[in-house]
Amino acid sequence: MPNAVVMTGYGPPDVLKWAGVPPAEPGQGQIRINVKAAGISPTDLALRAGYLKDAIPLPPDTVLGFEAAGTVDAVGPGVTGTSTGDGVTTLLFGLGGYAEYALASIWTRKPDTVSWIDAAALPSSAEAAVGVLRQLDVKSGETLLLFGGGGSVGIIATQFAVARGVTVISAVGDHDETLARELGATPVRYGAGVAGRVRALGAVDAVFDAAGQGVLADAIALAGGPKRVITLSDPAAADFGVTFSQPTPDRAPGALDETIALLADGRLRLRAHKSVPMQQAAEAHRQLESGNVHERIILTLE
């Protein structure tokens, strides 16, 4: 029986247990991969803690993980262009990445120049960054305020927005100010008084909240209303009339193909990351929630 990191309920990291799970066969249009690496996203932490249980209810024994990279182990009916043994990176809207095997309906070939860890760090961040920028419809000449600009989603969103002629103001901690400048954004210090610091830089057309840390009141005030404010994970979104953007297949079709090509060519920068054995997923969640880790953590299997 294959193993996976099973979420035994909502709660602290200790609810994550390495356990056997029933094997799954790929259905129509699906592949099954032998996972080499899987990314941990901020949304995983929020789902596990139960902060999003009303917006995204989870069934018992859920296996978290929106992204994984590995080799194709089995191919379902209707799949063409992919065969057993191919290296791929996958976007898992149905979760399941923290496992020895995962089923995927969206994938792309992993270029040889991209490591397994980088391939696993890309999909959900790239899809979220590209998808929310499309939803906000930010155009050249506009100004985007980005909360969480030093995070994995924020780093990709900054690069895409700047490349399109958008002025980016990036709300970050002091450890990410240099990074924000290197990516072409203007950094402002995150925290109390951030609204005043942003106003000193000029008007804001749209706000992308990739942090989910209670910034919506400031975001609405700066954008002149909730219409062009989108959050990825703030559970108070509905209370503020703000769009809560969820990962869906139609949010950013083609984002994975586009971004993996940029990554392979060295034209896309990812957040710094480190690897942890998948069996230690609970400890990885604990480290990320401590606030003392400024890297992404990628779970790996030998």
Number of C-alpha atoms within 10 A of each C-alpha: 8 12 17 26 27 22 24 16 17 18 16 15 19 15 16 26 19 17 14 14 17 9 10 11 14 18 16 12 14 19 26 22 29 21 29 24 30 35 30 25 23 21 21 18 20 18 20 24 16 18 18 19 14 9 13 11 10 18 10 11 16 19 25 28 25 25 30 39 33 27 22 23 19 17 22 16 11 9 14 9 5 16 14 13 13 14 24 23 33 30 28 24 18 17 18 23 32 30 30 23 24 29 28 26 19 19 22 20 19 24 17 9 11 16 14 24 22 24 27 30 29 28 29 27 28 26 25 25 26 24 23 25 22 13 15 17 12 21 16 13 11 16 21 28 28 26 25 22 32 29 23 26 26 28 25 25 26 27 21 19 23 16 13 13 14 20 23 27 25 29 29 26 15 13 11 20 19 14 17 24 14 11 18 18 26 19 25 24 17 19 12 8 10 17 18 11 15 22 11 9 11 11 15 20 19 27 28 26 27 26 23 20 15 14 18 25 13 16 27 20 12 22 19 15 15 20 14 20 28 26 25 22 23 24 18 18 20 10 8 13 15 21 17 18 17 17 18 14 15 8 17 19 14 15 18 24 16 13 20 24 17 13 18 17 12 11 11 15 14 18 20 14 16 12 17 15 15 23 20 15 24 18 16 22 21 15 15 18 14 9 8 8 13 15 15 21 24 24 28 26 17 8
